[in-house]
Amino acid sequence: MIVDDLANILGAPYFDTEFLYREGLERKRRRSWDDLWEATLAQSAIHGVVVNKVMFHYVPYISALMTGGKVTKRPPVYNFSPAQFDPFYAFFRNSIWVYIERRDLFAQAVSMYFAETTQLWEMTAGGAEKERAAQPRIPYDRVELMRYVKSFAAEAAGWQEFFTHYGVEPIRLTYEDAVTSYPAYLDGVIAAMGVTRVGPAPPRRLVKLGDTVNERYARTLRHQVLDHPILRAIVKP
């Protein structure tokens, strides 16, 4: 939603916001880094600035592509190791770094659980009600939800190590502000891009997926974790 908000505000069309991941790591046909980056330049630019979202756990595999390595298996990586991140940082060192955080880790876990279960990752403003009605009922599964809580907590810690190690001070955005403060929450990013927004922002193209079921599951998960000393230590050490 956040990358599409930026594109929408600046008059750019919708595009795949995780193109590097999907084309570089998810497709069966492997591309060289030069080929992949050329394709990224062609499809992911907003006013000449290439915009793409990456998640911590697969950055080492992008690094491997950059150095000509072959990626066959790619289990998630949750620990920061300079050797695995140096090529990625070296290539993007002059980028505008934007770190997106969701303050409510439990709501984030529920959202990912729902998305991966239903394979519904985005919702257009025009078809929101129809898309919500089509979603199947998803059972509450604390074990599976805790898997997401652990991974998101680890990724958040890993990014902070990355920023500290390389001396990066990113622009920090939160999902919660993005939901409630469109389009103002992107003013800092637009300024850093050196672009001037002209006229009022158009209506959002993508909308928040979560509903009252998400909220109920997140509330239940929060109580179960915070009331349990071992589980609580995972998110509040």
N, C-alpha and C positions, 0 to 999 in steps of 0.2 A: 504494500500500500504506500509506503513512504517514498520509494523510488518513483512510483507512478504519480504520486502527488507532485513531485518535483517536475517530472516530464509534462504533466498536465498544466501546471502553472506557467511553464515556459513555452507552451505551445508545441511540444513534441508528441509524437504518437506513442501509443502503448508499445512496450517491447519486453522481451524476456529479461527480467532483472537478475537472474542467476545464470546468464549465458555461459560464463566461464566454467561453472560446475556442470551444467547440463551437456554442453558440447565437448568439454574436455575430459570429463570423468564418467558421466552417466551413459553416454552413447557407447555402443559396442565398437563402432569404428573409431579408432584412436587417431587424433590429429596431432601433427607437430605443433610445438608452441608458436612458431612463426605463423603457421596457417590459422591456428586458433585465435591468435591476437589480431590478425588481419580481419577475420570475420567479426570479432568483437568490436573493432573500430567501426565496422560498417553498420552494425545494428544497435549499438549501445551508446551512441553519442547524443548529448543534449547541448546544443549550441557549441559544438566542437569539443565538449568535455565528455570523456568516456565515463559512464556511471555503471557500476556493477556491484552487486551484493555478494559478499563471501562470508562463510561461517568458519570459525576457528578450526573445527575438527577435520576439515579437508584441505586446509592451506598447505600442509606438507606435500600433498599429492599434486597441487598446482606447482609447488616448487620443483617437484620431480619432473613434471612436464617441461618446465623452463630449462632444466639442465639436461634434457634429452633422455631422461630415465623412462622406463616402462612402468606403467601402473597396471597391475593385475588385480590384486586384492587391495581394498582400502578400508580397513576397520577404522572407526573414528579415533582421532588423536586428541587427547584432552590435556596433555602436558606440554608446556612450552620447552622447546629445545632449539637454540639458535641455529644449529646445523640444518634443521628441517625448515626453518623459516627465513634464513638469510637470503636465499635466491628470490623469494617473494618480496621481501622488504627492499632488496637492492633494485628490483625492477620498478617497484611502485614508490620509491623513496620520496619523490617530489609530488606525490599525489595530495589531494585534499582528503584527509582521513576523517571519516565520520563513524562514530561508534553509536549504535542504536541499542538501547537497553529497555527492557520491560521491567519496571519496578516490582510488579507482582509476579514472582517466579511461579507461583501455583497456577495462576491464570494462564501464564505462558505454557506451562506443561499441559494443561487441559486443551489449549488451542492446538498444540502440535499433535496431541493424541487424537483429537477429532479429525484434524487435517489428514494425518497419515492413515487413519481408519477409513475415512470416506473418500480420500483422494480429492477433496474439494479444498483447494488452496487459496482461491480468490473468489470474491463475489462482486459482480458488477452492480452499480447502483440501480439500474433499470430492472434487473431480474432478481433482486434480493429476496423478495417474499417467495417467489417460485422456487429459488434455489434452496432456501431454508426449509420449505415444506417437503422438498424431495430428499432431505437428509434422513438416513435411517436412524432408529433409536440406538444409541451406543451405550453399552453397559458401563457402569463405574468399575474401574479396575485399578486398585491402589498400587499393586505391584508394577504394572505397566506405567502408571503415572509417575511413580517414584523414579523409574528409569529416566524419564524426561527431566524431572527435577534435578537429579544428580548430574546429568549431562549439561544442562543449562548453567548450573552453578559452576561446574568445572570450566565451561567455555568462558564464562564471565571472568573468572580468575585468570585463565590463560591469556585473554586479551590484555588484561592489566599488566601482566608480566611482559607481554610483547611491547606494549607502549612504553613501559619503563625501560626495558632493555635498549630500545632503539631511540629513545628520547623523543617520542612522538606525543604531541598534545592534540588529540583529536577534537573535532566538534562533537559534542555529546548531545544526542537527542533521546527522548524517551517515547515509547509507544503511547503511553498515557497522554502526553502532551500532543502527540500526533493526532490522536482520536478527537481531542477536544479543542485544539487550537489551530485548525486549518484555516488559512494558509500560513499564518504568522510564524508557526514553529520552524519553518524552513528559511526564514529571512537570513540567518547567519550562513547557511549553506550557499544560498544564491549570491550573497555578498562575496563570499570566498571564491566563487566561480567567476566573479567579475562581470556578472550579467545583471541587467536592469529589468525588472519585471514591469511590464506595461499594462495598465488597465486592471480592472478587478479580476480576481481569480475565478476561473470557471468552476462549476459544481464538481465535486469529486466523481471520478470514474469508478473507483473501487470503494467498498464500504467494509466496516467491521463485521467479521463473521460471527462472533460470539453472541449468544442470547442468554436467556435465563437458565437454561440447562448448563451452559458453560459456567455461569456464575455459581450455581448450586454445587457443581462438582469441585470448583476451585475452593469454595468455602469449606466443603467437607474435607478436602485434601489438606488445606491449611490447618484445620483443627487437628486432624490425625497426626500430622507431622510435628506441629509445635507442641502438642501434648505428649509426645513420645521423646524421651531424652536422647535416644540413639539416633532417631531420624532427624531430630531437631539440630543435632550437631553437623549434619550435612549442609544445612543452609544457614545456620547461625553458630559457627564454630566458636 
